[in-house]
């Protein structure tokens, strides 16, 4: 849902409100967000994802004092490799037996 949170939605927020995006980058219209942040129509934004990953070094978001940018690494943990290997092994066994795979991408649903 690109641009689901558009300028109209941002402008109805309270002036002290902060918007946080840890979902999908494109869900917020970034150009509209930059406008309302520069105008101080909202208090600020905490952003973990962006329309384009990685966010451009030239993006105005980097220079705005009311923006907090966090690295897109919240999903990592010390056990990532172990978990990935376990899922791979499980899926390999399922594939060889003709069974449905776990964590399969549903392209029609978009995830």
N, C-alpha and C positions, 0 to 999 in steps of 0.2 A: 504494500500500500504506500507507494511513493507519495510524499507530500500530504499524508493524512492529517498531520498537524500543520496547518497552513497559517498564513498571517492572521486570518480572522480568529482562529483558535488561540493563537499566541496573544493577540490584543485583548481578549476577554480575561486573561489571567490577571491576578492582582499585581500591583507594581512591586511588591516585595517577594513575589513567587519566584522560585527557581524551577526550571524544567530539567529533568534528568533523562538521558537516553542511554539505556543499556540493552535496547532491543535490536532494532535494525536501523542503520544509518539513514536510509532514505525515507523513513517514516516522518521525519521533520523536514520541512522546506527550509534548507540551510540559508538561502538568501533572505527569506523572511525573518528567520531567527537572527541573523546578523543585523538586520534593520532594527528590530525591536530591542536588541541588546545595546546597540549604539545609541538609541533614543532613550534607553533606560526605562522602557515601557514595562519590562519585567526585571526582577532582581538579578537574574543570571541563569547560567546553564552549566550543568555538569555533563560532559559528553564522553562516552566510551566508544561510540561507533559513529561513522560518518558516511555521507553519500558515496564518497570515493575513499577507499582504503588503500594505503594509508592516507590520512588527511594531508593535503598539499602543504608544503613548507611556507607557501605564500598565502595561505588562507588567512583571512582577517580574524578568524576565531582565535588564532595564536596570540594576537595582539590585544584582544579585548580583556580588560581587567576583571570583568564579571563573568569570565568563562573558566571553568576547570576542565582540563583535558586529561583523561587517564589512559594508560596504555591498554590496547585491546588484547589483554592477556588474562582476563579474570577467570577464564575456563581452565587454566593450566594448574597443575599440582604436581608434587613429587611422584605421584603414582600414575601419571598419564601414560607413559610407555607401557607399563604393566597392564593397565586397563585396555589399551588399544590392542596389545598382543592377545589378551584373553578374548576380546571380541573377534579378532581375526581368526583365531583358532576355532572358536565356536562356529563362526560363519563358514569356515572352510569345511568343517565336518558336516554342517547342514547342506552346503552346496553339493558335496560329494554324495550325500544321501537323497538329493532332490527335494530337500525341505526348504521352507521359506527362510530367508535370512533375517536376522535381527538388525535393527537400526537402519533398515533400507530407506533410501530416499524415495519419497513419493513426488515425482516431478509434476503430476497433475495438481497436487495440493500446494506445491511451491516450497516444500521443505524435505 
